[in-house]
Amino acid sequence: MYQIKNFIQNIVSYNYCSNPSNYINIGYGIDNNYARCCASSIASFCLNNPTKNFNFHIMAKKLSTNNKDRFKQLAQLYSININIYKINIDTLANLPTQIHLPIATYFRFILPLVLDNIDKLFYIDADIICLKNADELFNTNLNDNIIGAVPDLPWMNTKRNKALNLRNHIYFNAGMLIINIAKWNNFNTFAKILQAIQNEPQKFRYLDQDALNLILTNHIQYLDTKFNCIDINSIEQKNIILLHFAAHPKPWNIAFSISKLCNKFNKNLYQYYENKTPWKNFPLEQPKNYKEMKKYSHILYQKQKYFSSLKWYLKYILNKN
């Protein structure tokens, strides 16, 4: 059994909730790049569920002092608790990562170990926004299952079940999980997932999400798409409770507003909530790696912005080599 001391280097708590009872515990796993969207996600839960007492838990790698200060301001602003856990990643250092799937994606596995004094945790990807009252989510019954999760897109279900050799399984998206802490830890979920990834890293195209599907098959309470909506065309938009900006570019990137992902419904959603945080008026982010540069160049080309497209394509070439 892994020990908490193996992972946590430091804990910073900003406790401003005036009613320390009936907490709803929500967890995130981020690095410094995802601080702004994590804050926007937190603000969206607070604004749409104003009567709830929230305890937010942020597993973080290399969070800047400025961002910690902003999280403190956020906790004060909404009278909530925000706990920031600085992670020692040595235990995870040998696990595979990708440009858009950094080491922080594994932090969701650690949360149940650290928070073993609570019954239920809502794990939320930082690029998820709460659009309305979430009582239905918070009151979900897991019916003796380890987690609650939402099925992924149909093509993902077909493709990943075949790759993982899973039968009679519905492949779920791990961006939102309801976790029964005791059952998760008793099943030794963390150790089983790490072992699976270390044994066959090439098998797990979607890393932690693939591993979760493999290890927890038959232990899942499946939930409605409205609790982790990836495709807004697959559901009545008025019913969406949690909207997941899973694809790239993200709404805080300069490429989003001119990409095919942007539409009338979601164009200003993220920005509305970011403007309710200490990250208000932050400039949109430019492409940070060669994949983002290539994608932005392609989007600009489609918009007939040929000179700008060429400029970003040259940056892509230089950064790829």
N, C-alpha and C positions, 0 to 999 in steps of 0.2 A: 504493500500500500504506500503510495507517495505521500510525503509529509508536506504540510503547508510551508514549513521553513525552507524547503527546497526551491520555492518559487517566489515568495514575497520578500523583497528587500526593504520596503518601507510602505507605510500607510498614512495618507493624509486625509483627514475627515473634516468636511465643512458641514456642520450640523445646525440647520436653521428651521427645522420642522418644529412647530410649536406644540404639536400633539403626537407624542411618541407612542402611538398605538395603532394597530391594524395597518401596519406598513404594507405597501405593495413594493416588492423588491424587483428592480429591473437592472440587468447587467449588460455591459458593453465590453468589447475587447478592441483596443485601438492602438495606433501609434500616433505620433505628433501630427501627421498629415490628415488624420480623421477627427481631430479635436473639434473643428468648427461644425462639422455635420453632426457629430455626437451631441453637441450643445443644442443644435437645432432640433434634433430628435427629442431630447429631454424637454425642451420648451414646448414642443407640440403635445407631449403627454400632459404636461402641467396645464396648458391653456384649454385643452379639451376635456380635462378631468379635474376641475378646480376643487372638488370636495375631497379628493383623495390625498392620503399621506404617503409621499414617495420617498423611498430609500434607493438611491441610484449607486451602482457599484461599477467603477471603471477600471478594468485591467489595462495598464498602459505601459508602453515602452518608449523611453526617451521623450517624455512629455516636457515641454519647455516651461520655464518658470512663468513666463507671460501667460501661457495657456492655463496653467494651474491657477494663477490669479483670476483669470476670466471665469474659470469654473467656480471659484469662490464667490465671485459677483453673481453668477447665475444662481447659485444656491440661495444667496441672500434675496435675490429678486423674486424667486418663486416660493420662498419659505420651505425648502426641501433639504434633504440630506444628500450630499455627494461624497462618496468615499473613493479615493484614488489609490490604487495598489500598484506600486512600482514592481515590475516583474523581473526576476532573474531568469533569463531565457536559456541558461546553460543546459537544462534538461531537454529543451526543445530545439537546441541549436542545430542538431543533425537532421532535423526533419526537412523534407523538401518544401520549397517555396516557389512562387512565381511573381512576376512584376505586380500583378493585380491581386495576388494572394500572398501577402507578406506573412511573417511569423506571427503577427498579431491575430491572424485568423484562428490560431490554435488556442487563444486565450479563453475561449468559451468552455474548453474542457477543464480549465483550472477553477473556474468560478464555483462549481458545486463543492469542490474540496475546501475552498476557503470559507464558503458560506454554509457550512454544515450545521449551523445552529438555526437555520430557517427551513420551512417546509417546502415552499414553492418559489422558484425563480423564473422570471420572464427574461430570457436572453433575446436581445434585439440588436441586429446589425445597425451600425451607426448611420447607414444611408436609408433608414426607414423613418417615415414620418407618420405620426398619428393624426388622422383627419377628423375624428369625432369621438364621442364618448366611447370608452373601451370596457365598460362594465361586463359586457358579454364575454370578452376575452378573459378578464380578471376572474370571472366566476366559472370558468371552464372546469369541468370534472374530467380528470384523466383516466378514470375507471381502472385503476390498478396498473396503468401503463407507466413507463419510465419518463416518456416525453409526450408532448403534444406538438404536432407540426402540420404544415400545409403541403399538399402534393405540389411538386414542381410542374413545369410545363410538360405537355404530353410527349414532345419529342425527347426531352431529357429523361423521362420515365423509360421510354423504349431503349434509348442509347445507353444509359448508365446501368440499367438492370442487366442488359446483355454483357456489358464490360465487367460488371461485378459478379456475374453469374448468380443473380438473385431471381428467385421464382416466387410467385404469389406475393409480390412486394410492390408497394406503390412508392416510387422514389420521391422523397420530400426535399424541399428547400430548407436549408438550415439557418436562414436569415432571421427567423423567429422561432424560438423554442420555448415551450413551457416545460420546465424541468422539475420533476419530483426529486428533490435533493437526496433524500434517504435511499430511495430505490436506485438512483444513479450511482451513488457511492457503494451501496451494497452489491451492485452488479459489477463493480470494479471497472466501470466504463472507461475511465481515463486510461488505465493501463492497457486495456484491450485494444483501444483505438491506436495508441502509440505503437504497440507491438505490431498491429496489422500494417500500419504505414511503413514502419522500419523494415518489415519482412519483404514487402513487395511494393516499393515506392512507385514503380512504373505503372502500377495498376490503378492508382488513384489520381485521375485527371483533375478532379475537383477536390483533391486533398482531403481536408477535414470533413467536408460534406459527404464525400463518397464513403469515408470511413464510418461516419455516423450511421449512414444508411445500412452499411454492411453489418455493423456490430449490433445495432438496435432493432433490426428487423424483427417483427412480431411483438415489439414492445412499444408501439406507437399509437397514440390516439390521433387520428387524422381530423383536421379542422378545415373549416370553410376558407375558400380563397380570399375572402374579405379580410382575413387576419394576416395575410402576407401576400399582397397583390403585386405581382410582377408585370403582368400584361393587363393594362387597363381596358383593353378591348374584349377581355374574356368575362367581364362582370359589369353589372350596372354601376356606374361610377358613384352614384349617390350612396351605395352600400359599402364602399371601401372604408375600412377602419384603419388598417395599416397599409400604407403605400411604400413599396420597396423600389428604390432607384437602383436596381441591381446591375443594369448595363452601363456601358461607358459610351460617351462621356457623362460625367455626373453633373447635376444642376449647378454646382459651384465652379465648374470649368467653363472657360470661354467658348468652348466648342458646343456646349449644350443647346443654346438658344437657336443655333443654325443647323442642328442635327435633326435626323428623322425621329429621334426620341422625344423631341419637344413638340407639344401640341397645345391646343387651347386650354385643355383641362389642367395640365401639369406645369405650364410655362412659368407661373409665378408662385407655385405652391411652396417650394423649398425656400425661396427668398423671403416669403412672408414670415416664416418661422425663424429664419436666421436673423431677420431684422428685429426679432424679439429677444435677442441675446447680446452679450457683450461683443460678439463678432460682427455686429451691425456695421455696414458700410465697408467691410473687407473687400478688396478687389477680387474679381474672379481669377481662378488659378489658370496659368498657362500650362501647356503640356510639359510633364516632368521627365518622361522617359521616351525611348525611341518608338515604342508602340503607340503611345498617345500622340506623338508627333506625326506618325504616319497616318493615323486616323484623322487627325485634324487637317492634315494636308488633303486627304481624300474628300472630307466634307467641304473644304474651301473650293476644291476643284468642281464639285457638284454644284456649288453656288456661283460658279463662273468667276471666282476670285482667283484668277490664274497666277498672278504675280505672288500673292500671299501663299498660295498653294505650293508654288515652286520653292519659296523661301523655307517653308516648314518641311518640305520633302528633302531639301538639302540638309537641314538640321537632323532629320531622321537618319539620313545616310551617315552623317558624321558621328552621331551618337550610337549607331548600331555597331560600327566597327571599333 
